[in-house]
């Protein structure tokens, strides 16, 4: 072995870390030392902050609205109904209702009702009793010999008896006519007692 054949073991030395060489290197600008001040603290969100002036997203006007009365319908195509009938999950001889679709696994929950759409083919003669249906779906069902009956939305349950009635409090009792009538009688009794004491 000669001196020029001497080498370090693999992994004994590593190349120098080159920092501050641009964003693409991953160690640009701050060279891996992070930020100073507010940005170095945890829990600080300064995204959209414009130095204290009104941010842009608050200066611009709002557009649109959310309809709080909108209904959330399940949409089911006639092709999906035919597939459920072929798989014997639905009985074509019985009317197809929201409850039947839930039991068959066609929909997961009733929501605000079911609306029938006209995508696909329907070969079976089926009678539907659903919340809504498109004109194309009605034509397909009637062409197959079936019928579509639109049912009304389920109404909200009425409150049980006694719930929501006005609460009787001490203030309301004091304002009743009987309490007002008893007050003058007490005052008259006190006056008569005072007169007896002075006469004696």
PyMOL commands that set and color helices and strands:
alter all, ss='L'
color gray80, all
select helices_A, chain A and resi 3-5+23-25+37-40+56-59+78-86+98-104+135-143+170-174+177-199
alter helices_A, ss='H'
color red, helices_A
select strands_A, chain A and resi 74-77+114-117+127-130+132-133+147-150
alter strands_A, ss='S'
color yellow, strands_A
deselect
rebuild
show_as cartoon
